[in-house]
Amino acid sequence: MADKIRVIEYEVLLWDDERMQKIAEIVKQKLGVVPEVGILRCTVRTSTKVTLIGNADATRALVASGKASKPGGLMISKQEFPILIKGWPYRFGTD
């Protein structure tokens, strides 16, 4: 990503979690069928909401390191989070 992003919420979902809904097909295309995925709900400098989806272990490491809570934001690796969706779709299982 070109801009620093601020992580607002995160979760790790099982591949077959019903909250995945339509996102499951996007994940399958980019990552294949994986046991679980990490989801980061973020904002960019302009307060635009984006959802990043990727590696569950990378999500856990980001949270455990404390970097996810930086108010100034951080750079996120596109390699670990290759899926970017505008907005926060499917937040807590709702559109």
Disulfide bonds with the S-S distance in Angstrom:
none
